[in-house]
């Protein structure tokens, strides 16, 4: 089937792994080697070479992961994807690496300078491994809420990473519902608009049932009907038309002011 690695392929892969110290290159390599292993297993061919390469990738990733706490913005999504790949790998076929991976995640969380999304992702994965670590996530979110405006805004990105990795954390009790509500209600309009995309993404991975359960929990906080939170009220056409006219008048006035 052409799935076996030749001696030249093995040598080439080993040379690349020995020379390439880039975290993201190694992460992409891990995904490819795992895919190759799955295909070789499917077609009942030998996959020890691919497995050995995958193990070497995992060792490199575990060593480098703590330093990814303050990863650059353009690499945040890929960093999280590698963390998920590692989570799946140590849960399925590479369980001997699980403890080392958990220790690397804890080390990342202990860094003073952390990207909130990566931080939330790490704590979400740790919670998925052991629900007793929920307190770590609660303490982290509490710290965001106690910070200044900029820190509070980062709390939305933290929740985005946390819920993507462990959305069921919001279902066990109402602590994260309350903290999310505190975050949203504590910001002024402009800051709320700034965090809105992150909050929408944070809940975008929820199933319809989970959204219903979340709405019910939020409704209990305000003694309201959850259905009212899920169904948007139709906009008054006359008010919408009036708003359009105002916008046009404002644009017209601004254009006139710009004329010499």
C-alpha positions in Angstrom: 0.0 0.0 0.0 3.1 2.3 0.1 2.6 3.1 3.8 5.8 1.5 5.0 8.8 3.8 5.8 11.9 2.9 3.9 15.3 3.1 5.6 15.9 6.4 3.8 12.6 7.8 5.0 13.5 6.8 8.6 16.9 8.4 8.4 15.4 11.6 6.9 12.7 11.8 9.6 15.3 11.3 12.4 17.6 13.9 10.9 14.8 16.4 10.8 13.7 15.7 14.3 17.3 16.1 15.5 17.8 19.4 13.8 14.4 21.1 13.9 13.7 22.7 17.3 10.6 24.6 16.3 7.7 23.7 18.5 5.1 24.1 15.8 7.0 22.1 13.2 7.4 19.3 15.7 3.7 19.6 16.5 2.7 19.3 12.8 5.1 16.3 12.6 3.4 14.6 15.5 0.0 14.9 13.8 1.4 13.4 10.5 3.1 10.5 12.3 -0.1 9.7 14.2 -2.1 9.8 11.0 0.5 7.5 9.4 0.3 5.1 12.3 -3.5 5.0 12.0 -3.3 4.2 8.3 -0.7 1.6 8.8 -2.8 0.0 11.5 -5.9 0.1 9.3 -4.0 -1.7 6.5 -2.3 -4.0 8.9 1.2 -2.9 8.1 4.2 -2.4 10.4 4.3 1.1 12.0 7.1 0.9 14.7 9.1 3.6 12.8 6.3 6.0 12.7 5.5 5.3 16.4 9.1 6.0 17.4 9.1 9.3 15.5 5.8 10.2 17.2 7.3 9.5 20.6 10.3 11.7 19.9 7.9 14.4 18.8 5.9 14.1 22.0 9.1 14.3 24.2 10.1 17.5 22.3 6.7 19.0 22.7 6.5 18.2 26.5 9.9 19.8 27.0 9.0 23.0 25.1 5.4 23.4 26.1 5.9 25.5 29.3 7.7 28.2 27.2 4.6 28.5 25.0 2.7 30.3 27.8 3.3 33.7 26.1 3.1 32.5 22.5 2.6 35.2 19.9 -0.9 36.0 18.8 -0.5 34.5 15.3 0.5 31.1 16.8 -2.1 30.9 19.5 -4.6 28.7 17.6 -1.9 26.3 16.4 -0.5 26.1 19.9 -3.9 25.1 21.2 -4.3 22.5 18.4 -1.0 20.9 19.3 -2.1 20.8 23.0 -5.3 19.0 21.9 -3.3 16.5 19.7 -1.2 15.7 22.8 -4.3 15.3 24.9 -5.8 12.8 22.5 -2.4 11.0 22.1 -1.8 10.5 25.8 -5.4 9.4 26.3 -5.3 6.8 23.5 -2.1 5.1 22.5 0.7 6.9 24.4 -0.6 6.8 28.0 3.0 6.5 29.4 3.4 10.2 28.5 0.3 11.4 30.3 1.9 12.3 33.6 4.8 14.2 31.9 2.2 16.0 29.7 0.2 17.0 32.8 3.3 18.3 34.5 4.2 20.4 31.4 0.7 21.9 31.5 0.9 22.7 35.2 4.3 24.3 34.5 2.8 26.4 31.8 0.1 27.5 34.1 2.6 28.5 36.7 4.3 31.0 34.3 3.9 34.7 35.3 3.3 35.8 31.7 0.6 33.8 30.1 -1.7 34.2 27.1 -5.2 33.9 28.5 -6.5 31.7 25.7 -3.6 29.3 26.0 -3.9 29.4 29.8 -7.6 28.6 29.6 -6.9 25.7 27.2 -4.3 24.3 29.5 -6.6 24.4 32.5 -9.4 22.9 30.5 -7.3 20.0 29.4 -6.1 19.5 33.0 -9.8 19.5 34.2 -10.6 16.9 31.5 -7.9 14.7 32.9 -9.0 15.2 36.5 -12.2 17.1 37.4 -10.8 17.8 40.9 -8.6 20.4 39.2 -11.7 22.5 38.6 -10.6 24.8 41.5 -7.5 25.8 39.5 -9.8 27.1 36.8 -12.1 28.9 39.3 -9.2 30.6 41.0 -7.8 31.7 37.6 -11.1 33.2 36.5 -11.5 34.9 39.9 -8.1 36.5 39.4 -9.2 38.0 36.0 -12.4 39.4 37.6 -10.4 41.1 40.4 -8.0 42.7 37.9 -8.2 46.1 36.2 -10.1 46.7 33.0 -7.5 45.2 30.7 -7.2 42.1 32.9 -11.0 41.7 33.0 -11.1 41.9 29.2 -8.6 39.1 29.0 -11.0 37.0 31.1 -13.1 36.6 28.0 -10.2 35.0 26.1 -9.5 32.8 29.1 -13.1 31.5 29.0 -12.9 31.0 25.3 -9.9 28.6 25.8 -11.4 27.0 28.8 -14.8 26.2 27.3 -13.3 25.0 24.1 -11.2 22.4 26.0 -13.8 21.5 28.7 -17.2 23.0 28.0 -18.8 20.6 30.6 -17.1 22.6 33.3 -19.9 25.0 33.2 -22.5 22.3 33.7 -21.4 20.8 37.1 -22.5 23.8 39.2 -23.3 27.5 38.6 -19.9 29.0 39.6 -18.7 29.6 36.1 -22.2 30.9 35.1 -21.9 33.4 37.9 -18.4 34.4 37.1 -19.2 34.8 33.4 -22.2 36.9 34.3 -20.1 39.0 36.7 -17.5 39.6 33.8 -20.2 40.7 31.3 -22.2 42.9 33.7 -19.1 44.5 35.1 -17.9 46.0 31.8 -19.1 49.2 30.2 -20.7 49.1 26.7 -17.5 49.6 24.7 -15.6 47.0 26.7 -18.5 44.6 26.3 -18.5 45.1 22.5 -14.7 44.3 22.6 -15.1 41.0 24.4 -18.3 40.0 22.5 -16.5 38.0 19.7 -14.5 36.0 22.3 -17.7 35.3 24.3 -19.5 34.2 21.1 -16.6 31.8 20.2 -16.5 30.5 23.8 -20.1 29.3 23.5 -20.0 28.3 19.8 -18.8 24.8 20.6 -21.8 24.1 22.9 -24.5 21.7 21.7 -28.1 22.9 21.5 -28.9 21.0 24.7 -25.9 22.5 26.5 -27.0 26.0 25.4 -30.5 25.3 26.7 -29.0 24.1 30.0 -26.8 27.2 30.2 -29.8 29.5 29.5 -31.8 27.8 32.2 -28.9 28.3 34.7 -28.6 32.0 33.7 -32.4 32.5 34.0 -32.3 31.2 37.6 -29.9 34.0 38.5 -32.4 36.6 37.4 -35.6 34.7 38.2 -36.5 34.8 34.5 -37.7 32.4 31.8 -34.9 30.7 29.9 -37.0 30.8 26.7 -36.8 34.6 26.7 -33.0 34.4 26.6 -32.9 32.0 23.6 -35.6 33.7 21.4 -34.8 37.1 20.0 -37.6 39.5 20.0 -38.5 40.9 16.5 -37.3 44.4 15.8 -39.8 47.1 15.2 -39.7 47.9 11.5 -40.5 51.6 12.1 -37.7 51.9 14.6 -35.3 50.2 12.3 -36.2 52.5 9.4 -35.9 55.5 11.7 -32.4 54.3 12.7 -31.4 54.0 9.0 -32.5 57.6 8.4 -30.5 58.9 11.3 -27.4 57.0 10.1 -27.7 58.5 6.6 -28.2 62.0 8.1 -25.1 61.6 10.3 -23.0 60.4 7.3 -24.3 63.4 5.2 -23.4 65.9 8.0 -19.9 64.4 8.4 -19.3 64.6 4.7 -20.3 68.2 4.6 -18.0 69.0 7.5 -15.0 67.5 5.6 -15.6 69.7 2.6 -13.2 72.8 2.5 
